[in-house]
Every structure is written in structure tokens, then in C-alpha cells.
Amino acid sequence: MSFDSVEDQQAFAEKENFPYLLLSDPDRTAGAAYDAVRQEGEPYFEYGLPRRVSYLIGPDGVIARSYDLTDHPDLTAHAGEVLADLQSLS
Amino acid sequence: MLDAGTQAPGFTLADQSGAQVSLSDFAGKWVALWWYPKAATPG
């Protein structure tokens, strides 16, 4: 999920052959709800880019885990962490 | 950050094909939401 347009998400998905949904939130409403909007004073605030945050949501619609990657963007490790959490929770 | 135990806020957004996708479409399933800064950049 990001603030990119549908067209940019489509190009990204096709280039990388992503098997999952890339959602477009150009007006940042979902971003605000999930605390992904950078606030003034944060790094990269001026670029208007979402913060790196992730969530695992359970079958009951309740957040089971939340992850703040703002300071530690090791994305490979993060993907493994989310998968391990999913396996232990589900 | 929203803490564990919080009801996940609902949303309806367009996917990369333009189709509308709602969180409620996935009721009963596990969902991973991954925010990234920008399309076509690493991560």
C-alpha cells in the first residue's frame, strides 16, 4: 500500500510480477488510519511518502501484530519475521 | 502505530488493476498490510 496512483502501482506490479494486491491510497485516508503518514519533523516528511509500517490482521479483523520499520528497514528480515509470526499465530 | 488488539480500520481502495478492494473482503482470513514509500523503489 502506498500513496501512488493506480497507474504507478500497475507498472510496479507488472515490472516485478508481484502476486499480491498493490493498493493505491492517493488521498491518504487509509494511511492516516494506519498511522502511515509522516508528521512534520520526521525524516522525509517533505516528500509526502508513507512511513514503513506493517500490520498483521487476524480473521476477526483485529490487529494481531504491528511493525514499525522506520528506523530498521531490513525488509528481507522483516518479511521472514511476518511469515514466522503468521505461522505461529494461525 | 496501531497496537495489537485494536480493531483494524476499514478501507476501500483501488488495486493495481483499478478494482475496488475492501478490508472486509478478507473477513475470516489473515491479512498482511505492508506500507511502502513509493512504487518502483526497493521495498
Backbone of each chain as nested JSON, in Angstrom:
{
  "chains": [
    {"id": "A", "residues": [
      {"number": 1, "name": "MET", "atoms": {"N": [0.862, -1.18, 0.0], "CA": [0.0, 0.0, 0.0], "C": [0.894, 1.224, 0.0]}},
      {"number": 2, "name": "SER", "atoms": {"N": [0.496, 2.21, -0.771], "CA": [1.269, 3.448, -0.783], "C": [0.345, 4.563, -1.27]}},
      {"number": 3, "name": "PHE", "atoms": {"N": [0.907, 5.739, -1.389], "CA": [0.118, 6.887, -1.864], "C": [0.223, 7.05, -3.379]}},
      {"number": 4, "name": "ASP", "atoms": {"N": [0.817, 6.083, -4.05], "CA": [0.978, 6.154, -5.502], "C": [-0.362, 6.012, -6.219]}},
      {"number": 5, "name": "SER", "atoms": {"N": [-0.379, 6.415, -7.472], "CA": [-1.579, 6.269, -8.3], "C": [-1.752, 4.809, -8.722]}},
      {"number": 6, "name": "VAL", "atoms": {"N": [-2.951, 4.479, -9.167], "CA": [-3.206, 3.134, -9.703], "C": [-2.237, 2.837, -10.846]}},
      {"number": 7, "name": "GLU", "atoms": {"N": [-1.988, 3.806, -11.691], "CA": [-1.103, 3.596, -12.844], "C": [0.318, 3.244, -12.381]}},
      {"number": 8, "name": "ASP", "atoms": {"N": [0.804, 3.942, -11.374], "CA": [2.153, 3.647, -10.878], "C": [2.206, 2.275, -10.198]}},
      {"number": 9, "name": "GLN", "atoms": {"N": [1.145, 1.928, -9.493], "CA": [1.105, 0.606, -8.848], "C": [1.056, -0.49, -9.911]}},
      {"number": 10, "name": "GLN", "atoms": {"N": [0.303, -0.233, -10.962], "CA": [0.191, -1.224, -12.04], "C": [1.55, -1.461, -12.696]}},
      {"number": 11, "name": "ALA", "atoms": {"N": [2.258, -0.382, -12.973], "CA": [3.579, -0.507, -13.597], "C": [4.541, -1.255, -12.681]}},
      {"number": 12, "name": "PHE", "atoms": {"N": [4.465, -0.956, -11.392], "CA": [5.334, -1.61, -10.397], "C": [5.01, -3.106, -10.338]}},
      {"number": 13, "name": "ALA", "atoms": {"N": [3.739, -3.443, -10.273], "CA": [3.324, -4.846, -10.167], "C": [3.727, -5.628, -11.412]}},
      {"number": 14, "name": "GLU", "atoms": {"N": [3.585, -5.015, -12.578], "CA": [3.924, -5.722, -13.82], "C": [5.425, -5.91, -13.941]}},
      {"number": 15, "name": "LYS", "atoms": {"N": [6.169, -4.892, -13.562], "CA": [7.633, -4.982, -13.657], "C": [8.173, -6.08, -12.755]}},
      {"number": 16, "name": "GLU", "atoms": {"N": [7.602, -6.193, -11.561], "CA": [8.132, -7.13, -10.569], "C": [7.362, -8.451, -10.513]}},
      {"number": 17, "name": "ASN", "atoms": {"N": [6.299, -8.569, -11.328], "CA": [5.462, -9.782, -11.301], "C": [4.954, -10.103, -9.897]}},
      {"number": 18, "name": "PHE", "atoms": {"N": [4.507, -9.093, -9.193], "CA": [4.004, -9.321, -7.846], "C": [2.709, -10.135, -7.89]}},
      {"number": 19, "name": "PRO", "atoms": {"N": [2.587, -11.132, -7.025], "CA": [1.365, -11.938, -6.999], "C": [0.307, -11.372, -6.059]}},
      {"number": 20, "name": "TYR", "atoms": {"N": [0.583, -10.232, -5.423], "CA": [-0.353, -9.716, -4.432], "C": [-0.878, -8.347, -4.857]}},
      {"number": 21, "name": "LEU", "atoms": {"N": [-1.843, -7.876, -4.096], "CA": [-2.514, -6.621, -4.437], "C": [-1.669, -5.434, -3.999]}},
      {"number": 22, "name": "LEU", "atoms": {"N": [-1.547, -4.459, -4.878], "CA": [-0.927, -3.174, -4.524], "C": [-2.045, -2.143, -4.479]}},
      {"number": 23, "name": "LEU", "atoms": {"N": [-2.303, -1.624, -3.306], "CA": [-3.433, -0.706, -3.14], "C": [-2.962, 0.734, -3.189]}},
      {"number": 24, "name": "SER", "atoms": {"N": [-3.784, 1.544, -3.8], "CA": [-3.473, 2.95, -4.035], "C": [-4.287, 3.822, -3.085]}},
      {"number": 25, "name": "ASP", "atoms": {"N": [-3.608, 4.645, -2.325], "CA": [-4.28, 5.5, -1.324], "C": [-3.851, 6.955, -1.532]}},
      {"number": 26, "name": "PRO", "atoms": {"N": [-4.173, 7.513, -2.699], "CA": [-3.647, 8.846, -3.028], "C": [-4.148, 9.961, -2.112]}},
      {"number": 27, "name": "ASP", "atoms": {"N": [-5.316, 9.789, -1.514], "CA": [-5.79, 10.847, -0.607], "C": [-5.394, 10.57, 0.855]}},
      {"number": 28, "name": "ARG", "atoms": {"N": [-4.693, 9.456, 1.079], "CA": [-4.045, 9.149, 2.366], "C": [-5.018, 8.902, 3.51]}},
      {"number": 29, "name": "THR", "atoms": {"N": [-6.239, 8.549, 3.196], "CA": [-7.188, 8.297, 4.289], "C": [-6.837, 7.018, 5.033]}},
      {"number": 30, "name": "ALA", "atoms": {"N": [-6.541, 5.951, 4.276], "CA": [-6.137, 4.704, 4.938], "C": [-4.785, 4.907, 5.615]}},
      {"number": 31, "name": "GLY", "atoms": {"N": [-3.923, 5.656, 4.967], "CA": [-2.616, 5.937, 5.561], "C": [-2.74, 6.622, 6.907]}},
      {"number": 32, "name": "ALA", "atoms": {"N": [-3.669, 7.565, 6.989], "CA": [-3.885, 8.249, 8.264], "C": [-4.434, 7.282, 9.301]}},
      {"number": 33, "name": "ALA", "atoms": {"N": [-5.368, 6.435, 8.883], "CA": [-5.996, 5.499, 9.818], "C": [-4.981, 4.507, 10.371]}},
      {"number": 34, "name": "TYR", "atoms": {"N": [-3.99, 4.163, 9.548], "CA": [-2.976, 3.171, 9.961], "C": [-1.671, 3.822, 10.406]}},
      {"number": 35, "name": "ASP", "atoms": {"N": [-1.709, 5.111, 10.641], "CA": [-0.553, 5.826, 11.166], "C": [0.661, 5.673, 10.251]}},
      {"number": 36, "name": "ALA", "atoms": {"N": [0.409, 5.736, 8.951], "CA": [1.492, 5.617, 7.976], "C": [1.88, 6.973, 7.385]}},
      {"number": 37, "name": "VAL", "atoms": {"N": [1.218, 8.038, 7.827], "CA": [1.525, 9.371, 7.297], "C": [2.609, 10.012, 8.152]}},
      {"number": 38, "name": "ARG", "atoms": {"N": [3.693, 10.427, 7.511], "CA": [4.779, 11.071, 8.255], "C": [4.341, 12.445, 8.748]}},
      {"number": 39, "name": "GLN", "atoms": {"N": [4.747, 12.749, 9.962], "CA": [4.394, 14.024, 10.557], "C": [5.551, 15.007, 10.404]}},
      {"number": 40, "name": "GLU", "atoms": {"N": [5.22, 16.276, 10.515], "CA": [6.239, 17.308, 10.392], "C": [7.354, 17.051, 11.407]}},
      {"number": 41, "name": "GLY", "atoms": {"N": [8.592, 17.149, 10.933], "CA": [9.73, 16.884, 11.8], "C": [10.322, 15.502, 11.595]}},
      {"number": 42, "name": "GLU", "atoms": {"N": [9.552, 14.615, 10.993], "CA": [10.072, 13.28, 10.691], "C": [10.912, 13.33, 9.418]}},
      {"number": 43, "name": "PRO", "atoms": {"N": [11.903, 12.438, 9.31], "CA": [12.658, 12.37, 8.059], "C": [11.729, 12.107, 6.873]}},
      {"number": 44, "name": "TYR", "atoms": {"N": [12.012, 12.759, 5.786], "CA": [11.286, 12.583, 4.51], "C": [9.854, 13.101, 4.552]}},
      {"number": 45, "name": "PHE", "atoms": {"N": [9.51, 13.82, 5.61], "CA": [8.162, 14.407, 5.679], "C": [7.872, 15.229, 4.428]}},
      {"number": 46, "name": "GLU", "atoms": {"N": [8.902, 15.974, 3.976], "CA": [8.695, 16.9, 2.861], "C": [8.384, 16.181, 1.55]}},
      {"number": 47, "name": "TYR", "atoms": {"N": [8.692, 14.881, 1.477], "CA": [8.407, 14.143, 0.248], "C": [7.006, 13.553, 0.232]}},
      {"number": 48, "name": "GLY", "atoms": {"N": [6.338, 13.579, 1.371], "CA": [4.96, 13.092, 1.416], "C": [4.837, 11.594, 1.196]}},
      {"number": 49, "name": "LEU", "atoms": {"N": [5.867, 10.842, 1.586], "CA": [5.849, 9.395, 1.385], "C": [5.385, 8.694, 2.658]}},
      {"number": 50, "name": "PRO", "atoms": {"N": [4.702, 7.556, 2.51], "CA": [4.275, 6.843, 3.712], "C": [5.459, 6.341, 4.525]}},
      {"number": 51, "name": "ARG", "atoms": {"N": [5.224, 6.212, 5.798], "CA": [6.154, 5.578, 6.71], "C": [6.162, 4.061, 6.429]}},
      {"number": 52, "name": "ARG", "atoms": {"N": [7.271, 3.413, 6.712], "CA": [7.297, 1.952, 6.578], "C": [6.686, 1.329, 7.826]}},
      {"number": 53, "name": "VAL", "atoms": {"N": [5.433, 0.978, 7.728], "CA": [4.769, 0.26, 8.816], "C": [4.033, -0.933, 8.208]}},
      {"number": 54, "name": "SER", "atoms": {"N": [3.915, -1.986, 8.982], "CA": [3.222, -3.191, 8.523], "C": [2.298, -3.681, 9.625]}},
      {"number": 55, "name": "TYR", "atoms": {"N": [1.271, -4.395, 9.199], "CA": [0.31, -4.941, 10.155], "C": [-0.091, -6.35, 9.74]}},
      {"number": 56, "name": "LEU", "atoms": {"N": [-0.26, -7.198, 10.716], "CA": [-0.924, -8.486, 10.514], "C": [-2.297, -8.386, 11.15]}},
      {"number": 57, "name": "ILE", "atoms": {"N": [-3.314, -8.636, 10.344], "CA": [-4.697, -8.543, 10.809], "C": [-5.289, -9.945, 10.835]}},
      {"number": 58, "name": "GLY", "atoms": {"N": [-5.865, -10.311, 11.947], "CA": [-6.41, -11.655, 12.114], "C": [-7.748, -11.83, 11.414]}},
      {"number": 59, "name": "PRO", "atoms": {"N": [-8.22, -13.082, 11.361], "CA": [-9.513, -13.378, 10.714], "C": [-10.683, -12.654, 11.371]}},
      {"number": 60, "name": "ASP", "atoms": {"N": [-10.492, -12.218, 12.617], "CA": [-11.537, -11.478, 13.331], "C": [-11.485, -9.973, 13.068]}},
      {"number": 61, "name": "GLY", "atoms": {"N": [-10.565, -9.539, 12.205], "CA": [-10.471, -8.116, 11.889], "C": [-9.733, -7.296, 12.932]}},
      {"number": 62, "name": "VAL", "atoms": {"N": [-9.08, -7.968, 13.853], "CA": [-8.318, -7.279, 14.9], "C": [-6.832, -7.363, 14.57]}},
      {"number": 63, "name": "ILE", "atoms": {"N": [-6.117, -6.276, 14.804], "CA": [-4.68, -6.254, 14.552], "C": [-3.976, -7.211, 15.513]}},
      {"number": 64, "name": "ALA", "atoms": {"N": [-3.238, -8.153, 14.94], "CA": [-2.538, -9.154, 15.753], "C": [-1.092, -8.738, 16.019]}},
      {"number": 65, "name": "ARG", "atoms": {"N": [-0.481, -8.079, 15.053], "CA": [0.889, -7.595, 15.209], "C": [1.02, -6.297, 14.414]}},
      {"number": 66, "name": "SER", "atoms": {"N": [1.816, -5.384, 14.944], "CA": [2.151, -4.191, 14.165], "C": [3.662, -4.035, 14.187]}},
      {"number": 67, "name": "TYR", "atoms": {"N": [4.199, -3.477, 13.104], "CA": [5.64, -3.396, 12.907], "C": [6.003, -1.998, 12.438]}},
      {"number": 68, "name": "ASP", "atoms": {"N": [6.941, -1.402, 13.094], "CA": [7.442, -0.083, 12.696], "C": [8.857, -0.26, 12.158]}},
      {"number": 69, "name": "LEU", "atoms": {"N": [9.004, -0.085, 10.856], "CA": [10.305, -0.293, 10.207], "C": [11.009, 1.013, 9.897]}},
      {"number": 70, "name": "THR", "atoms": {"N": [10.521, 2.099, 10.475], "CA": [11.055, 3.403, 10.121], "C": [12.568, 3.469, 10.307]}},
      {"number": 71, "name": "ASP", "atoms": {"N": [13.049, 2.905, 11.411], "CA": [14.47, 3.021, 11.717], "C": [15.272, 1.791, 11.332]}},
      {"number": 72, "name": "HIS", "atoms": {"N": [14.596, 0.718, 10.955], "CA": [15.299, -0.535, 10.675], "C": [14.749, -1.18, 9.406]}},
      {"number": 73, "name": "PRO", "atoms": {"N": [14.955, -0.536, 8.289], "CA": [14.326, -1.065, 7.074], "C": [15.076, -2.257, 6.474]}},
      {"number": 74, "name": "ASP", "atoms": {"N": [15.262, -3.321, 7.275], "CA": [15.802, -4.566, 6.726], "C": [14.604, -5.387, 6.258]}},
      {"number": 75, "name": "LEU", "atoms": {"N": [14.253, -5.209, 4.993], "CA": [12.975, -5.732, 4.508], "C": [12.989, -7.244, 4.356]}},
      {"number": 76, "name": "THR", "atoms": {"N": [14.143, -7.809, 4.048], "CA": [14.207, -9.267, 3.935], "C": [13.959, -9.9, 5.296]}},
      {"number": 77, "name": "ALA", "atoms": {"N": [14.615, -9.358, 6.31], "CA": [14.403, -9.872, 7.66], "C": [12.955, -9.652, 8.086]}},
      {"number": 78, "name": "HIS", "atoms": {"N": [12.404, -8.527, 7.714], "CA": [11.021, -8.223, 8.099], "C": [10.039, -9.214, 7.481]}},
      {"number": 79, "name": "ALA", "atoms": {"N": [10.238, -9.532, 6.207], "CA": [9.337, -10.491, 5.553], "C": [9.379, -11.827, 6.303]}},
      {"number": 80, "name": "GLY", "atoms": {"N": [10.574, -12.262, 6.705], "CA": [10.7, -13.506, 7.452], "C": [10.02, -13.422, 8.805]}},
      {"number": 81, "name": "GLU", "atoms": {"N": [10.131, -12.251, 9.432], "CA": [9.509, -12.047, 10.739], "C": [7.983, -12.139, 10.631]}},
      {"number": 82, "name": "VAL", "atoms": {"N": [7.429, -11.502, 9.618], "CA": [5.972, -11.517, 9.444], "C": [5.494, -12.939, 9.157]}},
      {"number": 83, "name": "LEU", "atoms": {"N": [6.214, -13.651, 8.302], "CA": [5.809, -15.025, 7.982], "C": [5.886, -15.917, 9.218]}},
      {"number": 84, "name": "ALA", "atoms": {"N": [6.955, -15.75, 10.0], "CA": [7.087, -16.563, 11.217], "C": [5.955, -16.233, 12.193]}},
      {"number": 85, "name": "ASP", "atoms": {"N": [5.619, -14.965, 12.331], "CA": [4.516, -14.582, 13.221], "C": [3.203, -15.17, 12.721]}},
      {"number": 86, "name": "LEU", "atoms": {"N": [2.991, -15.117, 11.422], "CA": [1.761, -15.649, 10.849], "C": [1.657, -17.142, 11.123]}},
      {"number": 87, "name": "GLN", "atoms": {"N": [2.759, -17.846, 10.977], "CA": [2.736, -19.286, 11.206], "C": [2.475, -19.619, 12.678]}},
      {"number": 88, "name": "SER", "atoms": {"N": [3.013, -18.804, 13.572], "CA": [2.816, -19.092, 14.992], "C": [1.419, -18.67, 15.468]}},
      {"number": 89, "name": "LEU", "atoms": {"N": [0.819, -17.703, 14.805], "CA": [-0.485, -17.187, 15.233], "C": [-1.645, -17.949, 14.61]}},
      {"number": 90, "name": "SER", "atoms": {"N": [-1.454, -18.458, 13.413], "CA": [-2.589, -19.021, 12.675], "C": [-2.692, -20.531, 12.865]}}
    ]},
    {"id": "B", "residues": [
      {"number": 1, "name": "MET", "atoms": {"N": [1.509, 4.232, 15.505], "CA": [1.238, 2.822, 15.227], "C": [-0.018, 2.384, 15.958]}},
      {"number": 2, "name": "LEU", "atoms": {"N": [-0.788, 1.56, 15.291], "CA": [-1.928, 0.933, 15.963], "C": [-1.42, -0.31, 16.681]}},
      {"number": 3, "name": "ASP", "atoms": {"N": [-1.819, -0.479, 17.909], "CA": [-1.328, -1.599, 18.705], "C": [-2.119, -2.87, 18.422]}},
      {"number": 4, "name": "ALA", "atoms": {"N": [-1.481, -3.989, 18.709], "CA": [-2.18, -5.271, 18.652], "C": [-3.389, -5.21, 19.578]}},
      {"number": 5, "name": "GLY", "atoms": {"N": [-4.477, -5.803, 19.131], "CA": [-5.711, -5.776, 19.893], "C": [-6.677, -4.699, 19.44]}},
      {"number": 6, "name": "THR", "atoms": {"N": [-6.19, -3.815, 18.564], "CA": [-7.032, -2.75, 18.022], "C": [-7.811, -3.275, 16.819]}},
      {"number": 7, "name": "GLN", "atoms": {"N": [-9.072, -2.902, 16.736], "CA": [-9.851, -3.233, 15.546], "C": [-9.214, -2.56, 14.338]}},
      {"number": 8, "name": "ALA", "atoms": {"N": [-8.956, -3.322, 13.293], "CA": [-8.302, -2.762, 12.1], "C": [-9.272, -1.822, 11.383]}},
      {"number": 9, "name": "PRO", "atoms": {"N": [-8.849, -0.582, 11.123], "CA": [-9.738, 0.36, 10.433], "C": [-10.117, -0.142, 9.04]}},
      {"number": 10, "name": "GLY", "atoms": {"N": [-11.373, -0.03, 8.702], "CA": [-11.825, -0.442, 7.379], "C": [-11.372, 0.526, 6.313]}},
      {"number": 11, "name": "PHE", "atoms": {"N": [-11.252, 0.029, 5.095], "CA": [-10.911, 0.893, 3.963], "C": [-11.41, 0.243, 2.684]}},
      {"number": 12, "name": "THR", "atoms": {"N": [-11.591, 1.068, 1.673], "CA": [-11.846, 0.596, 0.315], "C": [-10.938, 1.394, -0.6]}},
      {"number": 13, "name": "LEU", "atoms": {"N": [-10.054, 0.698, -1.291], "CA": [-9.059, 1.345, -2.145], "C": [-8.96, 0.593, -3.465]}},
      {"number": 14, "name": "ALA", "atoms": {"N": [-8.46, 1.27, -4.494], "CA": [-8.255, 0.625, -5.789], "C": [-6.95, -0.157, -5.784]}},
      {"number": 15, "name": "ASP", "atoms": {"N": [-7.001, -1.364, -6.385], "CA": [-5.762, -2.122, -6.559], "C": [-5.1, -1.718, -7.884]}},
      {"number": 16, "name": "GLN", "atoms": {"N": [-4.05, -2.455, -8.256], "CA": [-3.278, -2.056, -9.44], "C": [-4.05, -2.211, -10.748]}},
      {"number": 17, "name": "SER", "atoms": {"N": [-5.172, -2.949, -10.696], "CA": [-5.999, -3.06, -11.902], "C": [-7.155, -2.068, -11.879]}},
      {"number": 18, "name": "GLY", "atoms": {"N": [-7.253, -1.307, -10.791], "CA": [-8.342, -0.343, -10.662], "C": [-9.548, -0.899, -9.926]}},
      {"number": 19, "name": "ALA", "atoms": {"N": [-9.519, -2.196, -9.586], "CA": [-10.642, -2.811, -8.87], "C": [-10.677, -2.336, -7.424]}},
      {"number": 20, "name": "GLN", "atoms": {"N": [-11.888, -2.128, -6.91], "CA": [-12.04, -1.679, -5.539], "C": [-11.857, -2.866, -4.588]}},
      {"number": 21, "name": "VAL", "atoms": {"N": [-11.032, -2.672, -3.578], "CA": [-10.727, -3.725, -2.61], "C": [-11.008, -3.167, -1.22]}},
      {"number": 22, "name": "SER", "atoms": {"N": [-11.787, -3.925, -0.447], "CA": [-12.086, -3.518, 0.924], "C": [-11.47, -4.509, 1.894]}},
      {"number": 23, "name": "LEU", "atoms": {"N": [-11.085, -4.004, 3.046], "CA": [-10.569, -4.903, 4.078], "C": [-11.614, -5.974, 4.409]}},
      {"number": 24, "name": "SER", "atoms": {"N": [-12.883, -5.579, 4.391], "CA": [-13.951, -6.528, 4.751], "C": [-14.06, -7.682, 3.756]}},
      {"number": 25, "name": "ASP", "atoms": {"N": [-13.475, -7.533, 2.558], "CA": [-13.454, -8.643, 1.592], "C": [-12.698, -9.843, 2.153]}},
      {"number": 26, "name": "PHE", "atoms": {"N": [-11.848, -9.588, 3.146], "CA": [-10.961, -10.634, 3.664], "C": [-11.391, -11.116, 5.049]}},
      {"number": 27, "name": "ALA", "atoms": {"N": [-12.608, -10.824, 5.421], "CA": [-13.106, -11.293, 6.726], "C": [-12.945, -12.806, 6.814]}},
      {"number": 28, "name": "GLY", "atoms": {"N": [-12.41, -13.277, 7.921], "CA": [-12.184, -14.708, 8.1], "C": [-10.817, -15.167, 7.62]}},
      {"number": 29, "name": "LYS", "atoms": {"N": [-10.052, -14.251, 7.07], "CA": [-8.71, -14.591, 6.58], "C": [-7.668, -13.706, 7.256]}},
      {"number": 30, "name": "TRP", "atoms": {"N": [-6.439, -14.169, 7.239], "CA": [-5.331, -13.346, 7.69], "C": [-4.956, -12.363, 6.59]}},
      {"number": 31, "name": "VAL", "atoms": {"N": [-4.632, -11.149, 6.987], "CA": [-4.245, -10.101, 6.034], "C": [-2.939, -9.469, 6.502]}},
      {"number": 32, "name": "ALA", "atoms": {"N": [-2.003, -9.321, 5.591], "CA": [-0.78, -8.569, 5.861], "C": [-0.868, -7.247, 5.103]}},
      {"number": 33, "name": "LEU", "atoms": {"N": [-0.82, -6.15, 5.835], "CA": [-0.761, -4.818, 5.217], "C": [0.681, -4.325, 5.298]}},
      {"number": 34, "name": "TRP", "atoms": {"N": [1.215, -3.946, 4.175], "CA": [2.626, -3.549, 4.104], "C": [2.67, -2.181, 3.425]}},
      {"number": 35, "name": "TRP", "atoms": {"N": [2.942, -1.16, 4.194], "CA": [3.074, 0.18, 3.623], "C": [4.501, 0.368, 3.127]}},
      {"number": 36, "name": "TYR", "atoms": {"N": [4.639, 0.886, 1.925], "CA": [5.963, 1.167, 1.377], "C": [5.976, 2.599, 0.853]}},
      {"number": 37, "name": "PRO", "atoms": {"N": [7.165, 3.2, 0.825], "CA": [7.214, 4.63, 0.5], "C": [6.779, 4.971, -0.926]}},
      {"number": 38, "name": "LYS", "atoms": {"N": [7.205, 4.155, -1.874], "CA": [6.907, 4.548, -3.25], "C": [7.036, 3.353, -4.18]}},
      {"number": 39, "name": "ALA", "atoms": {"N": [6.111, 3.287, -5.173], "CA": [6.18, 2.239, -6.186], "C": [7.487, 2.349, -6.963]}},
      {"number": 40, "name": "ALA", "atoms": {"N": [7.976, 1.191, -7.401], "CA": [9.167, 1.121, -8.256], "C": [10.433, 1.544, -7.529]}},
      {"number": 41, "name": "THR", "atoms": {"N": [10.426, 1.406, -6.216], "CA": [11.637, 1.607, -5.433], "C": [11.849, 0.339, -4.612]}},
      {"number": 42, "name": "PRO", "atoms": {"N": [13.069, 0.062, -4.166], "CA": [13.296, -1.178, -3.404], "C": [12.476, -1.199, -2.126]}},
      {"number": 43, "name": "GLY", "atoms": {"N": [11.635, -2.195, -2.016], "CA": [10.821, -2.35, -0.812], "C": [9.621, -1.462, -0.805]}}
    ]}
  ]
}
